Amino acid sequence: FSSNFTQLPHLAGTKENMHLAQQVQAEWKTFGLDSVQLVHYDVLLSYPDDTKPNYISIIDEHGNEVQKT
């Protein structure tokens, strides 16, 4: 069951993430829980910018970038 969470990316707020939530809901219902509900919330989310991706770099003591991911 948990392998479903690692097969594909599922950023919060995406249809892929909703699909996983629905899978969890269905599984919990099979456990016999009295009520299993998905509740919609409006939230502000930041998503990665494909045109300006983040990176990590190592800067030496002179301020020179010596390694960049």
mmCIF file of the N, C-alpha and C atoms, coordinates in Angstrom:
data_MODEL
# 
_entry.id   MODEL 
# 
loop_
_atom_site.group_PDB 
_atom_site.id 
_atom_site.type_symbol 
_atom_site.label_atom_id 
_atom_site.label_alt_id 
_atom_site.label_comp_id 
_atom_site.label_asym_id 
_atom_site.label_entity_id 
_atom_site.label_seq_id 
_atom_site.pdbx_PDB_ins_code 
_atom_site.Cartn_x 
_atom_site.Cartn_y 
_atom_site.Cartn_z 
_atom_site.occupancy 
_atom_site.B_iso_or_equiv 
_atom_site.pdbx_formal_charge 
_atom_site.auth_seq_id 
_atom_site.auth_comp_id 
_atom_site.auth_asym_id 
_atom_site.auth_atom_id 
_atom_site.pdbx_PDB_model_num 
ATOM 1   N N  . PHE A 1 1  ? 0.825   -1.207 0.000   1.00 0.00 ? 1  PHE A N  1 
ATOM 2   C CA . PHE A 1 1  ? 0.000   0.000  0.000   1.00 0.00 ? 1  PHE A CA 1 
ATOM 3   C C  . PHE A 1 1  ? 0.861   1.260  0.000   1.00 0.00 ? 1  PHE A C  1 
ATOM 4   N N  . SER A 1 2  ? 1.879   1.322  0.874   1.00 0.00 ? 2  SER A N  1 
ATOM 5   C CA . SER A 1 2  ? 2.689   2.538  0.966   1.00 0.00 ? 2  SER A CA 1 
ATOM 6   C C  . SER A 1 2  ? 3.545   2.767  -0.274  1.00 0.00 ? 2  SER A C  1 
ATOM 7   N N  . SER A 1 3  ? 3.786   1.736  -1.073  1.00 0.00 ? 3  SER A N  1 
ATOM 8   C CA . SER A 1 3  ? 4.576   1.932  -2.295  1.00 0.00 ? 3  SER A CA 1 
ATOM 9   C C  . SER A 1 3  ? 3.857   2.851  -3.283  1.00 0.00 ? 3  SER A C  1 
ATOM 10  N N  . ASN A 1 4  ? 2.531   2.968  -3.181  1.00 0.00 ? 4  ASN A N  1 
ATOM 11  C CA . ASN A 1 4  ? 1.782   3.893  -4.047  1.00 0.00 ? 4  ASN A CA 1 
ATOM 12  C C  . ASN A 1 4  ? 2.235   5.331  -3.856  1.00 0.00 ? 4  ASN A C  1 
ATOM 13  N N  . PHE A 1 5  ? 2.702   5.675  -2.660  1.00 0.00 ? 5  PHE A N  1 
ATOM 14  C CA . PHE A 1 5  ? 3.082   7.054  -2.365  1.00 0.00 ? 5  PHE A CA 1 
ATOM 15  C C  . PHE A 1 5  ? 4.423   7.432  -2.980  1.00 0.00 ? 5  PHE A C  1 
ATOM 16  N N  . THR A 1 6  ? 5.210   6.447  -3.384  1.00 0.00 ? 6  THR A N  1 
ATOM 17  C CA . THR A 1 6  ? 6.540   6.745  -3.905  1.00 0.00 ? 6  THR A CA 1 
ATOM 18  C C  . THR A 1 6  ? 6.666   6.500  -5.398  1.00 0.00 ? 6  THR A C  1 
ATOM 19  N N  . GLN A 1 7  ? 5.624   6.035  -6.050  1.00 0.00 ? 7  GLN A N  1 
ATOM 20  C CA . GLN A 1 7  ? 5.713   5.718  -7.476  1.00 0.00 ? 7  GLN A CA 1 
ATOM 21  C C  . GLN A 1 7  ? 5.752   6.957  -8.359  1.00 0.00 ? 7  GLN A C  1 
ATOM 22  N N  . LEU A 1 8  ? 4.977   7.979  -8.023  1.00 0.00 ? 8  LEU A N  1 
ATOM 23  C CA . LEU A 1 8  ? 4.882   9.184  -8.849  1.00 0.00 ? 8  LEU A CA 1 
ATOM 24  C C  . LEU A 1 8  ? 4.937   10.426 -7.969  1.00 0.00 ? 8  LEU A C  1 
ATOM 25  N N  . PRO A 1 9  ? 5.402   11.559 -8.532  1.00 0.00 ? 9  PRO A N  1 
ATOM 26  C CA . PRO A 1 9  ? 5.343   12.808 -7.772  1.00 0.00 ? 9  PRO A CA 1 
ATOM 27  C C  . PRO A 1 9  ? 3.890   13.163 -7.454  1.00 0.00 ? 9  PRO A C  1 
ATOM 28  N N  . HIS A 1 10 ? 3.668   13.761 -6.289  1.00 0.00 ? 10 HIS A N  1 
ATOM 29  C CA . HIS A 1 10 ? 2.305   14.156 -5.910  1.00 0.00 ? 10 HIS A CA 1 
ATOM 30  C C  . HIS A 1 10 ? 2.360   15.408 -5.034  1.00 0.00 ? 10 HIS A C  1 
ATOM 31  N N  . LEU A 1 11 ? 2.626   16.536 -5.688  1.00 0.00 ? 11 LEU A N  1 
ATOM 32  C CA . LEU A 1 11 ? 2.654   17.811 -4.980  1.00 0.00 ? 11 LEU A CA 1 
ATOM 33  C C  . LEU A 1 11 ? 1.281   18.123 -4.410  1.00 0.00 ? 11 LEU A C  1 
ATOM 34  N N  . ALA A 1 12 ? 1.274   18.776 -3.279  1.00 0.00 ? 12 ALA A N  1 
ATOM 35  C CA . ALA A 1 12 ? 0.011   19.174 -2.654  1.00 0.00 ? 12 ALA A CA 1 
ATOM 36  C C  . ALA A 1 12 ? -0.811  20.013 -3.627  1.00 0.00 ? 12 ALA A C  1 
ATOM 37  N N  . GLY A 1 13 ? -2.102  19.745 -3.671  1.00 0.00 ? 13 GLY A N  1 
ATOM 38  C CA . GLY A 1 13 ? -3.005  20.511 -4.519  1.00 0.00 ? 13 GLY A CA 1 
ATOM 39  C C  . GLY A 1 13 ? -3.120  20.010 -5.945  1.00 0.00 ? 13 GLY A C  1 
ATOM 40  N N  . THR A 1 14 ? -2.395  18.957 -6.297  1.00 0.00 ? 14 THR A N  1 
ATOM 41  C CA . THR A 1 14 ? -2.466  18.428 -7.660  1.00 0.00 ? 14 THR A CA 1 
ATOM 42  C C  . THR A 1 14 ? -3.460  17.277 -7.736  1.00 0.00 ? 14 THR A C  1 
ATOM 43  N N  . LYS A 1 15 ? -3.853  16.938 -8.953  1.00 0.00 ? 15 LYS A N  1 
ATOM 44  C CA . LYS A 1 15 ? -4.789  15.825 -9.117  1.00 0.00 ? 15 LYS A CA 1 
ATOM 45  C C  . LYS A 1 15 ? -4.146  14.499 -8.713  1.00 0.00 ? 15 LYS A C  1 
ATOM 46  N N  . GLU A 1 16 ? -2.819  14.391 -8.852  1.00 0.00 ? 16 GLU A N  1 
ATOM 47  C CA . GLU A 1 16 ? -2.129  13.181 -8.403  1.00 0.00 ? 16 GLU A CA 1 
ATOM 48  C C  . GLU A 1 16 ? -2.253  13.018 -6.892  1.00 0.00 ? 16 GLU A C  1 
ATOM 49  N N  . ASN A 1 17 ? -2.134  14.128 -6.173  1.00 0.00 ? 17 ASN A N  1 
ATOM 50  C CA . ASN A 1 17 ? -2.258  14.084 -4.719  1.00 0.00 ? 17 ASN A CA 1 
ATOM 51  C C  . ASN A 1 17 ? -3.695  13.742 -4.310  1.00 0.00 ? 17 ASN A C  1 
ATOM 52  N N  . MET A 1 18 ? -4.675  14.267 -5.035  1.00 0.00 ? 18 MET A N  1 
ATOM 53  C CA . MET A 1 18 ? -6.077  13.940 -4.762  1.00 0.00 ? 18 MET A CA 1 
ATOM 54  C C  . MET A 1 18 ? -6.333  12.454 -4.979  1.00 0.00 ? 18 MET A C  1 
ATOM 55  N N  . HIS A 1 19 ? -5.728  11.902 -6.022  1.00 0.00 ? 19 HIS A N  1 
ATOM 56  C CA . HIS A 1 19 ? -5.887  10.472 -6.300  1.00 0.00 ? 19 HIS A CA 1 
ATOM 57  C C  . HIS A 1 19 ? -5.368  9.642  -5.121  1.00 0.00 ? 19 HIS A C  1 
ATOM 58  N N  . LEU A 1 20 ? -4.217  10.013 -4.565  1.00 0.00 ? 20 LEU A N  1 
ATOM 59  C CA . LEU A 1 20 ? -3.694  9.288  -3.406  1.00 0.00 ? 20 LEU A CA 1 
ATOM 60  C C  . LEU A 1 20 ? -4.606  9.454  -2.195  1.00 0.00 ? 20 LEU A C  1 
ATOM 61  N N  . ALA A 1 21 ? -5.145  10.646 -2.002  1.00 0.00 ? 21 ALA A N  1 
ATOM 62  C CA . ALA A 1 21 ? -6.068  10.872 -0.884  1.00 0.00 ? 21 ALA A CA 1 
ATOM 63  C C  . ALA A 1 21 ? -7.298  9.983  -1.024  1.00 0.00 ? 21 ALA A C  1 
ATOM 64  N N  . GLN A 1 22 ? -7.785  9.838  -2.241  1.00 0.00 ? 22 GLN A N  1 
ATOM 65  C CA . GLN A 1 22 ? -8.947  8.978  -2.472  1.00 0.00 ? 22 GLN A CA 1 
ATOM 66  C C  . GLN A 1 22 ? -8.606  7.507  -2.229  1.00 0.00 ? 22 GLN A C  1 
ATOM 67  N N  . GLN A 1 23 ? -7.375  7.112  -2.544  1.00 0.00 ? 23 GLN A N  1 
ATOM 68  C CA . GLN A 1 23 ? -6.945  5.740  -2.252  1.00 0.00 ? 23 GLN A CA 1 
ATOM 69  C C  . GLN A 1 23 ? -6.909  5.488  -0.745  1.00 0.00 ? 23 GLN A C  1 
ATOM 70  N N  . VAL A 1 24 ? -6.384  6.458  0.005   1.00 0.00 ? 24 VAL A N  1 
ATOM 71  C CA . VAL A 1 24 ? -6.343  6.332  1.464   1.00 0.00 ? 24 VAL A CA 1 
ATOM 72  C C  . VAL A 1 24 ? -7.764  6.278  2.013   1.00 0.00 ? 24 VAL A C  1 
ATOM 73  N N  . GLN A 1 25 ? -8.633  7.137  1.501   1.00 0.00 ? 25 GLN A N  1 
ATOM 74  C CA . GLN A 1 25 ? -10.026 7.147  1.939   1.00 0.00 ? 25 GLN A CA 1 
ATOM 75  C C  . GLN A 1 25 ? -10.668 5.776  1.719   1.00 0.00 ? 25 GLN A C  1 
ATOM 76  N N  . ALA A 1 26 ? -10.481 5.204  0.546   1.00 0.00 ? 26 ALA A N  1 
ATOM 77  C CA . ALA A 1 26 ? -11.064 3.895  0.239   1.00 0.00 ? 26 ALA A CA 1 
ATOM 78  C C  . ALA A 1 26 ? -10.502 2.819  1.162   1.00 0.00 ? 26 ALA A C  1 
ATOM 79  N N  . GLU A 1 27 ? -9.200  2.863  1.411   1.00 0.00 ? 27 GLU A N  1 
ATOM 80  C CA . GLU A 1 27 ? -8.573  1.876  2.295   1.00 0.00 ? 27 GLU A CA 1 
ATOM 81  C C  . GLU A 1 27 ? -9.116  1.989  3.714   1.00 0.00 ? 27 GLU A C  1 
ATOM 82  N N  . TRP A 1 28 ? -9.233  3.214  4.211   1.00 0.00 ? 28 TRP A N  1 
ATOM 83  C CA . TRP A 1 28 ? -9.745  3.408  5.571   1.00 0.00 ? 28 TRP A CA 1 
ATOM 84  C C  . TRP A 1 28 ? -11.191 2.924  5.682   1.00 0.00 ? 28 TRP A C  1 
ATOM 85  N N  . LYS A 1 29 ? -11.972 3.106  4.621   1.00 0.00 ? 29 LYS A N  1 
ATOM 86  C CA . LYS A 1 29 ? -13.356 2.615  4.637   1.00 0.00 ? 29 LYS A CA 1 
ATOM 87  C C  . LYS A 1 29 ? -13.390 1.093  4.759   1.00 0.00 ? 29 LYS A C  1 
ATOM 88  N N  . THR A 1 30 ? -12.417 0.424  4.119   1.00 0.00 ? 30 THR A N  1 
ATOM 89  C CA . THR A 1 30 ? -12.379 -1.043 4.237   1.00 0.00 ? 30 THR A CA 1 
ATOM 90  C C  . THR A 1 30 ? -12.035 -1.481 5.655   1.00 0.00 ? 30 THR A C  1 
ATOM 91  N N  . PHE A 1 31 ? -11.427 -0.596 6.439   1.00 0.00 ? 31 PHE A N  1 
ATOM 92  C CA . PHE A 1 31 ? -11.117 -0.908 7.837   1.00 0.00 ? 31 PHE A CA 1 
ATOM 93  C C  . PHE A 1 31 ? -12.359 -0.821 8.716   1.00 0.00 ? 31 PHE A C  1 
ATOM 94  N N  . GLY A 1 32 ? -13.459 -0.297 8.150   1.00 0.00 ? 32 GLY A N  1 
ATOM 95  C CA . GLY A 1 32 ? -14.703 -0.216 8.897   1.00 0.00 ? 32 GLY A CA 1 
ATOM 96  C C  . GLY A 1 32 ? -14.880 1.051  9.708   1.00 0.00 ? 32 GLY A C  1 
ATOM 97  N N  . LEU A 1 33 ? -14.125 2.096  9.395   1.00 0.00 ? 33 LEU A N  1 
ATOM 98  C CA . LEU A 1 33 ? -14.305 3.365  10.107  1.00 0.00 ? 33 LEU A CA 1 
ATOM 99  C C  . LEU A 1 33 ? -15.697 3.921  9.834   1.00 0.00 ? 33 LEU A C  1 
ATOM 100 N N  . ASP A 1 34 ? -16.296 4.537  10.843  1.00 0.00 ? 34 ASP A N  1 
ATOM 101 C CA . ASP A 1 34 ? -17.661 5.057  10.716  1.00 0.00 ? 34 ASP A CA 1 
ATOM 102 C C  . ASP A 1 34 ? -17.777 6.139  9.647   1.00 0.00 ? 34 ASP A C  1 
ATOM 103 N N  . SER A 1 35 ? -16.793 7.023  9.581   1.00 0.00 ? 35 SER A N  1 
ATOM 104 C CA . SER A 1 35 ? -16.863 8.138  8.644   1.00 0.00 ? 35 SER A CA 1 
ATOM 105 C C  . SER A 1 35 ? -15.457 8.469  8.146   1.00 0.00 ? 35 SER A C  1 
ATOM 106 N N  . VAL A 1 36 ? -15.306 8.515  6.841   1.00 0.00 ? 36 VAL A N  1 
ATOM 107 C CA . VAL A 1 36 ? -14.038 8.915  6.225   1.00 0.00 ? 36 VAL A CA 1 
ATOM 108 C C  . VAL A 1 36 ? -14.380 9.967  5.183   1.00 0.00 ? 36 VAL A C  1 
ATOM 109 N N  . GLN A 1 37 ? -13.956 11.216 5.425   1.00 0.00 ? 37 GLN A N  1 
ATOM 110 C CA . GLN A 1 37 ? -14.324 12.318 4.542   1.00 0.00 ? 37 GLN A CA 1 
ATOM 111 C C  . GLN A 1 37 ? -13.087 13.047 4.049   1.00 0.00 ? 37 GLN A C  1 
ATOM 112 N N  . LEU A 1 38 ? -13.140 13.489 2.804   1.00 0.00 ? 38 LEU A N  1 
ATOM 113 C CA . LEU A 1 38 ? -12.137 14.389 2.260   1.00 0.00 ? 38 LEU A CA 1 
ATOM 114 C C  . LEU A 1 38 ? -12.710 15.795 2.352   1.00 0.00 ? 38 LEU A C  1 
ATOM 115 N N  . VAL A 1 39 ? -11.973 16.696 2.962   1.00 0.00 ? 39 VAL A N  1 
ATOM 116 C CA . VAL A 1 39 ? -12.446 18.063 3.169   1.00 0.00 ? 39 VAL A CA 1 
ATOM 117 C C  . VAL A 1 39 ? -11.597 19.013 2.330   1.00 0.00 ? 39 VAL A C  1 
ATOM 118 N N  . HIS A 1 40 ? -12.240 19.867 1.543   1.00 0.00 ? 40 HIS A N  1 
ATOM 119 C CA . HIS A 1 40 ? -11.554 20.844 0.694   1.00 0.00 ? 40 HIS A CA 1 
ATOM 120 C C  . HIS A 1 40 ? -11.170 22.074 1.516   1.00 0.00 ? 40 HIS A C  1 
ATOM 121 N N  . TYR A 1 41 ? -9.928  22.515 1.373   1.00 0.00 ? 41 TYR A N  1 
ATOM 122 C CA . TYR A 1 41 ? -9.447  23.743 1.999   1.00 0.00 ? 41 TYR A CA 1 
ATOM 123 C C  . TYR A 1 41 ? -8.825  24.618 0.925   1.00 0.00 ? 41 TYR A C  1 
ATOM 124 N N  . ASP A 1 42 ? -9.062  25.924 0.994   1.00 0.00 ? 42 ASP A N  1 
ATOM 125 C CA . ASP A 1 42 ? -8.387  26.871 0.116   1.00 0.00 ? 42 ASP A CA 1 
ATOM 126 C C  . ASP A 1 42 ? -7.153  27.383 0.847   1.00 0.00 ? 42 ASP A C  1 
ATOM 127 N N  . VAL A 1 43 ? -5.982  27.093 0.290   1.00 0.00 ? 43 VAL A N  1 
ATOM 128 C CA . VAL A 1 43 ? -4.724  27.523 0.901   1.00 0.00 ? 43 VAL A CA 1 
ATOM 129 C C  . VAL A 1 43 ? -3.821  28.104 -0.180  1.00 0.00 ? 43 VAL A C  1 
ATOM 130 N N  . LEU A 1 44 ? -2.849  28.898 0.241   1.00 0.00 ? 44 LEU A N  1 
ATOM 131 C CA . LEU A 1 44 ? -1.864  29.471 -0.675  1.00 0.00 ? 44 LEU A CA 1 
ATOM 132 C C  . LEU A 1 44 ? -0.633  28.576 -0.654  1.00 0.00 ? 44 LEU A C  1 
ATOM 133 N N  . LEU A 1 45 ? -0.295  28.004 -1.802  1.00 0.00 ? 45 LEU A N  1 
ATOM 134 C CA . LEU A 1 45 ? 0.850   27.102 -1.907  1.00 0.00 ? 45 LEU A CA 1 
ATOM 135 C C  . LEU A 1 45 ? 1.870   27.669 -2.882  1.00 0.00 ? 45 LEU A C  1 
ATOM 136 N N  . SER A 1 46 ? 3.133   27.457 -2.578  1.00 0.00 ? 46 SER A N  1 
ATOM 137 C CA . SER A 1 46 ? 4.214   27.809 -3.497  1.00 0.00 ? 46 SER A CA 1 
ATOM 138 C C  . SER A 1 46 ? 4.637   26.553 -4.243  1.00 0.00 ? 46 SER A C  1 
ATOM 139 N N  . TYR A 1 47 ? 4.768   26.659 -5.546  1.00 0.00 ? 47 TYR A N  1 
ATOM 140 C CA . TYR A 1 47 ? 5.200   25.535 -6.363  1.00 0.00 ? 47 TYR A CA 1 
ATOM 141 C C  . TYR A 1 47 ? 6.575   25.830 -6.947  1.00 0.00 ? 47 TYR A C  1 
ATOM 142 N N  . PRO A 1 48 ? 7.350   24.786 -7.256  1.00 0.00 ? 48 PRO A N  1 
ATOM 143 C CA . PRO A 1 48 ? 8.671   25.004 -7.859  1.00 0.00 ? 48 PRO A CA 1 
ATOM 144 C C  . PRO A 1 48 ? 8.551   25.756 -9.179  1.00 0.00 ? 48 PRO A C  1 
ATOM 145 N N  . ASP A 1 49 ? 9.516   26.617 -9.444  1.00 0.00 ? 49 ASP A N  1 
ATOM 146 C CA . ASP A 1 49 ? 9.560   27.376 -10.694 1.00 0.00 ? 49 ASP A CA 1 
ATOM 147 C C  . ASP A 1 49 ? 10.513  26.656 -11.646 1.00 0.00 ? 49 ASP A C  1 
ATOM 148 N N  . ASP A 1 50 ? 9.965   26.031 -12.692 1.00 0.00 ? 50 ASP A N  1 
ATOM 149 C CA . ASP A 1 50 ? 10.789  25.278 -13.634 1.00 0.00 ? 50 ASP A CA 1 
ATOM 150 C C  . ASP A 1 50 ? 11.772  26.156 -14.400 1.00 0.00 ? 50 ASP A C  1 
ATOM 151 N N  . THR A 1 51 ? 11.474  27.452 -14.535 1.00 0.00 ? 51 THR A N  1 
ATOM 152 C CA . THR A 1 51 ? 12.365  28.338 -15.284 1.00 0.00 ? 51 THR A CA 1 
ATOM 153 C C  . THR A 1 51 ? 13.514  28.851 -14.429 1.00 0.00 ? 51 THR A C  1 
ATOM 154 N N  . LYS A 1 52 ? 13.338  28.868 -13.104 1.00 0.00 ? 52 LYS A N  1 
ATOM 155 C CA . LYS A 1 52 ? 14.404  29.298 -12.190 1.00 0.00 ? 52 LYS A CA 1 
ATOM 156 C C  . LYS A 1 52 ? 14.485  28.308 -11.022 1.00 0.00 ? 52 LYS A C  1 
ATOM 157 N N  . PRO A 1 53 ? 15.007  27.101 -11.276 1.00 0.00 ? 53 PRO A N  1 
ATOM 158 C CA . PRO A 1 53 ? 15.035  26.101 -10.201 1.00 0.00 ? 53 PRO A CA 1 
ATOM 159 C C  . PRO A 1 53 ? 16.001  26.479 -9.083  1.00 0.00 ? 53 PRO A C  1 
ATOM 160 N N  . ASN A 1 54 ? 15.681  26.042 -7.885  1.00 0.00 ? 54 ASN A N  1 
ATOM 161 C CA . ASN A 1 54 ? 16.581  26.237 -6.754  1.00 0.00 ? 54 ASN A CA 1 
ATOM 162 C C  . ASN A 1 54 ? 17.798  25.342 -6.911  1.00 0.00 ? 54 ASN A C  1 
ATOM 163 N N  . TYR A 1 55 ? 18.874  25.718 -6.267  1.00 0.00 ? 55 TYR A N  1 
ATOM 164 C CA . TYR A 1 55 ? 20.058  24.876 -6.263  1.00 0.00 ? 55 TYR A CA 1 
ATOM 165 C C  . TYR A 1 55 ? 20.829  25.109 -4.971  1.00 0.00 ? 55 TYR A C  1 
ATOM 166 N N  . ILE A 1 56 ? 21.762  24.215 -4.716  1.00 0.00 ? 56 ILE A N  1 
ATOM 167 C CA . ILE A 1 56 ? 22.637  24.329 -3.551  1.00 0.00 ? 56 ILE A CA 1 
ATOM 168 C C  . ILE A 1 56 ? 24.048  24.512 -4.068  1.00 0.00 ? 56 ILE A C  1 
ATOM 169 N N  . SER A 1 57 ? 24.797  25.416 -3.444  1.00 0.00 ? 57 SER A N  1 
ATOM 170 C CA . SER A 1 57 ? 26.181  25.614 -3.870  1.00 0.00 ? 57 SER A CA 1 
ATOM 171 C C  . SER A 1 57 ? 27.096  25.695 -2.658  1.00 0.00 ? 57 SER A C  1 
ATOM 172 N N  . ILE A 1 58 ? 28.358  25.416 -2.920  1.00 0.00 ? 58 ILE A N  1 
ATOM 173 C CA . ILE A 1 58 ? 29.402  25.560 -1.898  1.00 0.00 ? 58 ILE A CA 1 
ATOM 174 C C  . ILE A 1 58 ? 30.228  26.771 -2.283  1.00 0.00 ? 58 ILE A C  1 
ATOM 175 N N  . ILE A 1 59 ? 30.358  27.693 -1.344  1.00 0.00 ? 59 ILE A N  1 
ATOM 176 C CA . ILE A 1 59 ? 31.102  28.932 -1.564  1.00 0.00 ? 59 ILE A CA 1 
ATOM 177 C C  . ILE A 1 59 ? 32.380  28.875 -0.734  1.00 0.00 ? 59 ILE A C  1 
ATOM 178 N N  . ASP A 1 60 ? 33.524  29.187 -1.356  1.00 0.00 ? 60 ASP A N  1 
ATOM 179 C CA . ASP A 1 60 ? 34.776  29.176 -0.591  1.00 0.00 ? 60 ASP A CA 1 
ATOM 180 C C  . ASP A 1 60 ? 34.932  30.464 0.209   1.00 0.00 ? 60 ASP A C  1 
ATOM 181 N N  . GLU A 1 61 ? 36.028  30.551 0.937   1.00 0.00 ? 61 GLU A N  1 
ATOM 182 C CA . GLU A 1 61 ? 36.248  31.702 1.827   1.00 0.00 ? 61 GLU A CA 1 
ATOM 183 C C  . GLU A 1 61 ? 36.387  33.021 1.076   1.00 0.00 ? 61 GLU A C  1 
ATOM 184 N N  . HIS A 1 62 ? 36.593  32.981 -0.257  1.00 0.00 ? 62 HIS A N  1 
ATOM 185 C CA . HIS A 1 62 ? 36.719  34.193 -1.071  1.00 0.00 ? 62 HIS A CA 1 
ATOM 186 C C  . HIS A 1 62 ? 35.415  34.559 -1.776  1.00 0.00 ? 62 HIS A C  1 
ATOM 187 N N  . GLY A 1 63 ? 34.346  33.801 -1.493  1.00 0.00 ? 63 GLY A N  1 
ATOM 188 C CA . GLY A 1 63 ? 33.057  34.079 -2.107  1.00 0.00 ? 63 GLY A CA 1 
ATOM 189 C C  . GLY A 1 63 ? 32.873  33.448 -3.475  1.00 0.00 ? 63 GLY A C  1 
ATOM 190 N N  . ASN A 1 64 ? 33.799  32.575 -3.874  1.00 0.00 ? 64 ASN A N  1 
ATOM 191 C CA . ASN A 1 64 ? 33.697  31.898 -5.169  1.00 0.00 ? 64 ASN A CA 1 
ATOM 192 C C  . ASN A 1 64 ? 32.864  30.628 -5.040  1.00 0.00 ? 64 ASN A C  1 
ATOM 193 N N  . GLU A 1 65 ? 32.002  30.424 -6.007  1.00 0.00 ? 65 GLU A N  1 
ATOM 194 C CA . GLU A 1 65 ? 31.195  29.207 -6.024  1.00 0.00 ? 65 GLU A CA 1 
ATOM 195 C C  . GLU A 1 65 ? 32.067  28.063 -6.548  1.00 0.00 ? 65 GLU A C  1 
ATOM 196 N N  . VAL A 1 66 ? 32.310  27.067 -5.689  1.00 0.00 ? 66 VAL A N  1 
ATOM 197 C CA . VAL A 1 66 ? 33.190  25.966 -6.081  1.00 0.00 ? 66 VAL A CA 1 
ATOM 198 C C  . VAL A 1 66 ? 32.418  24.708 -6.459  1.00 0.00 ? 66 VAL A C  1 
ATOM 199 N N  . GLN A 1 67 ? 31.179  24.600 -6.049  1.00 0.00 ? 67 GLN A N  1 
ATOM 200 C CA . GLN A 1 67 ? 30.349  23.442 -6.394  1.00 0.00 ? 67 GLN A CA 1 
ATOM 201 C C  . GLN A 1 67 ? 28.897  23.881 -6.445  1.00 0.00 ? 67 GLN A C  1 
ATOM 202 N N  . LYS A 1 68 ? 28.172  23.384 -7.435  1.00 0.00 ? 68 LYS A N  1 
ATOM 203 C CA . LYS A 1 68 ? 26.760  23.732 -7.599  1.00 0.00 ? 68 LYS A CA 1 
ATOM 204 C C  . LYS A 1 68 ? 25.997  22.481 -8.000  1.00 0.00 ? 68 LYS A C  1 
ATOM 205 N N  . THR A 1 69 ? 24.838  22.257 -7.369  1.00 0.00 ? 69 THR A N  1 
ATOM 206 C CA . THR A 1 69 ? 24.042  21.084 -7.725  1.00 0.00 ? 69 THR A CA 1 
ATOM 207 C C  . THR A 1 69 ? 23.275  21.330 -9.001  1.00 0.00 ? 69 THR A C  1 
# 
